[in-house]
């Protein structure tokens, strides 16, 4: 009887506990300008909250991130172009907003990529991984040395420091001192 009660208690606790998605969202902590606009939470992994299967808001992105001018900058770079090619040969370009954020979402019923009034790039197909990415601002171009193999949330890997093998510095265009 004791084991039955313990099993029921554990089973009900599992049903009432926080989902892995909600736990990941909570782990991000309070956000910068966390009012749901396109400029909130720069530098954080966008697809934690904005992906198929979990999206507390309306937006579901397939690729999203933040671009900085220099690695030491705390504010993102406005007006950078994020050029993406997928394994199926699709090419598309997203623009960064005032916070340096860019967002790409799949939208049915359109025939070509287009940017909406909020600065999100909408594309008519689902990107096929791996992706090749470069960023451009004026005459400066920086190409990512490796491919994006599975996660369209740039800050999933680009976390601001390179202290582990699977994490790299945030996305920036020019070396310090230039």
C-alpha positions, -999 to +999 in steps of 0.1 A: +000+000+000+028+024+009+044+018-026+011+025-043+007+058-025+043+068-032+038+059-069+006+079-071+022+109-054+052+108-078+030+104-109+008+133-099+038+155-091+052+148-126+019+159-141+019+191-121+055+201-124+070+226-148+074+215-184+110+213-199+100+242-222+088+264-193+119+255-173+141+266-201+122+298-205+124+305-167+162+298-168+166+328-191+157+351-163+141+385-167+145+399-201+156+433-215+125+450-226+105+418-221+073+432-235+071+408-265+082+432-291+109+423-317+136+441-297+133+421-265+160+397-251+189+405-274+216+379-273+194+352-258+184+320-276+152+331-294+139+296-302+136+288-265+103+306-266+096+310-303+096+276-320+072+250-333+057+231-304+063+258-279+056+295-283+040+315-254+035+343-280+023+342-315+057+341-333+074+308-343+108+313-358+130+289-377+162+311-375+167+340-351+195+358-333+214+390-325+243+406-343+268+430-326+294+453-342+322+442-318+324+413-294+326+438-264+294+457-274+264+453-251+239+467-277+232+449-309+239+463-344+210+479-364+209+474-401+231+443-405+222+418-432+221+381-422+225+361-454+215+325-452+217+296-477+202+262-469+211+227-481+182+228-507+198+259-524+174+285-509+189+319-502+174+346-480+185+377-462+171+390-429+178+425-415+186+433-379+164+458-360+173+485-334+183+458-308+204+439-334+178+411-335+167+393-367+139+368-370+129+344-398+096+326-399+079+303-423+047+317-438+023+297-460+006+315-489+035+336-500+056+329-531+089+347-521+107+359-490+094+393-477+099+414-446+068+425-427+062+458-410+077+445-378+110+436-394+106+398-394+116+380-426+089+356-438+099+328-461+076+304-480+095+272-472+111+255-442+149+258-444+168+225-449+197+221-426+227+226-426+227+263-432+256+285-442+254+321-428+273+353-433+266+388-419+272+421-438+271+457-427+282+482-453+315+469-468+322+446-439+313+409-444+319+380-420+312+345-430+305+318-404+333+292-406+311+262-399+276+252-409+245+255-387+236+219-384+203+218-364+195+248-342+182+280-358+185+298-324+219+314-329+225+320-292+221+283-286+258+282-295+268+319-296+264+326-259+289+354-255+320+334-243+339+305-258+347+287-225+334+253-237+339+233-268+303+235-280+298+272-272+313+302-291+314+339-287+284+361-297+280+371-333+301+402-341+315+418-372+348+436-366+378+429-343+383+451-313+404+482-321+392+484-357 
